[in-house]
Amino acid sequence: MFEEHGIGGASIEAIAAAAGFTRGAFYSNYRSKDELIIAMLEDHVEQSIRRNLDLLAVHKNLADFIEALRTMDRTRQDPLGRSPLLHMEMILFVARAEKRRPELAQRLRARRKLIADIVETTLKNSGKNPALNPAWTGAIVLALEDGFRLHRLIDPETTPADSFLRAIGDLQRAM
């Protein structure tokens, strides 16, 4: 529902109907649409962490890990993994309300830690010492990902779908 209509265009009734629930059933699970959005972001981060850790268990060096990310079937991901526009819309929706920011910050920190762990592990497996602080590298990588996601939404003609992973690959080769 959110993928098709966006956050503002998806009513509680439409969300419930699309999921095969009544409005009452929706409210027995969530107090509001905001709570559903937070739950979706939380689920997305958990799935992303699990997916990346599974890849890391198989692909021990950074180049192999990046290639595995590049060839991953994204159609089987959760809605936020499939839809860059919905992903950005939800992040901005949560960020817009000050009371929801701590929850978003918690998800952001989990994603940064995941990236820091991937960088540390893959560099250690390659016998290299990180030139940058892994936590700072996590922040840089997430900023690149969000930036390329926005660029792709705005200008898909000059921003290939794999821009983010190409940039990460370029950075990895430069390290």
C-alpha positions as CSV (number, residue, x, y, z in Angstrom):
1,M,0.0,0.0,0.0
2,F,2.8,2.5,1.0
3,E,4.8,1.5,-2.1
4,E,1.9,2.4,-4.3
5,H,0.4,5.4,-2.6
6,G,3.1,6.8,-0.2
7,I,2.6,7.5,3.4
8,G,0.2,10.3,3.1
9,G,-2.0,8.5,0.5
10,A,-2.4,5.3,2.4
11,S,-5.3,5.4,4.9
12,I,-5.6,3.1,7.8
13,E,-8.6,1.5,6.1
14,A,-6.7,0.9,2.9
15,I,-3.7,-0.5,4.8
16,A,-5.9,-2.8,6.8
17,A,-7.8,-4.0,3.7
18,A,-4.6,-4.6,1.8
19,A,-3.4,-6.8,4.7
20,G,-6.7,-8.6,4.9
21,F,-7.6,-7.0,8.3
22,T,-10.4,-4.8,9.6
23,R,-9.7,-1.4,10.9
24,G,-10.2,-2.8,14.4
25,A,-7.6,-5.5,13.8
26,F,-5.2,-2.8,12.6
27,Y,-5.7,-0.9,15.9
28,S,-5.3,-4.0,18.0
29,N,-1.8,-4.3,16.5
30,Y,-0.8,-0.6,16.1
31,R,-1.9,2.5,17.9
32,S,-1.4,4.6,14.7
33,K,0.1,4.7,11.3
34,D,3.2,6.2,12.9
35,E,3.7,3.1,15.0
36,L,3.3,0.9,11.9
37,I,6.0,3.0,10.1
38,I,8.4,2.7,13.0
39,A,7.7,-1.1,13.0
40,M,8.4,-1.3,9.3
41,L,11.7,0.6,9.7
42,E,12.7,-1.6,12.6
43,D,11.9,-4.7,10.5
44,H,13.8,-3.3,7.6
45,V,16.9,-2.7,9.7
46,E,16.7,-6.2,11.3
47,Q,16.4,-7.8,7.9
48,S,19.2,-5.8,6.5
49,I,21.5,-6.7,9.3
50,R,20.6,-10.3,9.1
51,R,21.1,-10.4,5.3
52,N,24.4,-8.6,5.5
53,L,25.8,-10.8,8.3
54,D,24.8,-13.9,6.3
55,L,26.7,-12.5,3.3
56,L,29.7,-11.7,5.5
57,A,29.8,-15.3,6.8
58,V,30.3,-16.5,3.2
59,H,32.2,-13.5,1.7
60,K,35.2,-12.8,3.9
61,N,36.9,-10.1,2.0
62,L,35.5,-6.7,1.1
63,A,35.7,-7.1,-2.7
64,D,33.8,-10.4,-2.6
65,F,31.3,-8.9,-0.1
66,I,30.6,-5.9,-2.4
67,E,30.2,-8.2,-5.4
68,A,27.7,-10.3,-3.4
69,L,25.7,-7.2,-2.6
70,R,25.8,-6.2,-6.2
71,T,24.3,-9.5,-7.4
72,M,21.8,-9.9,-4.6
73,D,18.2,-10.4,-5.6
74,R,16.5,-7.3,-4.2
75,T,13.0,-8.3,-5.3
76,R,12.7,-10.6,-2.3
77,Q,13.5,-7.9,0.1
78,D,11.0,-6.1,2.4
79,P,9.2,-3.0,0.9
80,L,11.9,-0.6,2.0
81,G,14.6,-2.6,0.4
82,R,12.6,-2.8,-2.9
83,S,11.5,0.8,-3.0
84,P,14.1,3.6,-2.6
85,L,11.3,6.3,-2.7
86,L,9.4,4.6,0.1
87,H,12.6,4.2,2.1
88,M,13.5,7.9,1.9
89,E,9.9,8.9,2.5
90,M,9.7,6.9,5.7
91,I,13.0,8.2,7.0
92,L,11.9,11.8,6.3
93,F,8.5,11.1,7.9
94,V,10.1,9.8,11.1
95,A,12.7,12.6,11.1
96,R,10.1,15.3,10.7
97,A,8.7,14.6,14.2
98,E,11.1,15.4,17.0
99,K,9.6,12.8,19.3
100,R,10.2,10.0,16.8
101,R,13.9,11.0,16.1
102,P,15.3,8.9,18.9
103,E,13.8,5.8,17.4
104,L,15.2,6.6,14.0
105,A,18.6,7.4,15.6
106,Q,18.6,4.0,17.2
107,R,18.1,2.3,13.7
108,L,20.7,4.6,12.2
109,R,23.3,3.6,14.9
110,A,22.5,-0.1,14.3
111,R,23.2,0.3,10.5
112,R,26.4,2.2,11.2
113,K,27.6,-0.5,13.6
114,L,26.8,-3.1,11.0
115,I,28.9,-1.3,8.4
116,A,31.7,-0.8,10.9
117,D,31.7,-4.5,11.7
118,I,31.7,-5.4,8.0
119,V,34.7,-3.1,7.3
120,E,36.6,-4.3,10.4
121,T,36.0,-8.0,9.6
122,T,36.7,-7.9,5.9
123,L,39.9,-5.8,6.4
124,K,41.1,-8.1,9.2
125,N,40.4,-11.1,7.0
126,S,42.5,-9.4,4.3
127,G,45.3,-8.7,6.7
128,K,44.9,-4.9,6.4
129,N,44.4,-2.3,9.1
130,P,41.7,0.2,8.5
131,A,43.0,3.6,7.5
132,L,39.8,5.2,8.8
133,N,37.9,4.7,12.1
134,P,35.4,1.9,11.2
135,A,32.5,3.8,13.0
136,W,33.3,6.9,10.9
137,T,33.5,4.7,7.8
138,G,29.9,3.5,8.6
139,A,28.6,7.0,8.7
140,I,30.3,7.8,5.4
141,V,28.9,4.7,3.7
142,L,25.4,5.4,4.9
143,A,25.6,9.0,3.7
144,L,26.8,7.8,0.3
145,E,24.0,5.3,0.2
146,D,21.3,7.8,1.0
147,G,22.8,10.4,-1.4
148,F,22.9,8.0,-4.3
149,R,19.4,6.8,-3.5
150,L,18.2,10.4,-3.7
151,H,20.2,11.1,-6.9
152,R,18.7,8.0,-8.5
153,L,15.2,9.1,-7.6
154,I,15.8,12.6,-9.0
155,D,17.9,11.8,-12.0
156,P,17.8,8.1,-13.0
157,E,19.2,8.8,-16.4
158,T,22.7,9.8,-15.1
159,T,22.6,7.8,-11.8
160,P,22.8,4.1,-12.6
161,A,21.1,1.7,-10.2
162,D,24.4,0.4,-9.0
163,S,26.0,3.8,-8.4
164,F,26.3,3.3,-4.6
165,L,28.0,-0.1,-5.0
166,R,30.3,1.2,-7.7
167,A,31.4,4.0,-5.4
168,I,32.0,1.6,-2.6
169,G,34.0,-0.6,-4.9
170,D,36.0,2.3,-6.0
171,L,36.7,3.3,-2.4
172,Q,37.6,-0.2,-1.5
173,R,40.1,-0.5,-4.3
174,A,41.7,2.8,-3.2
175,M,42.2,1.6,0.4
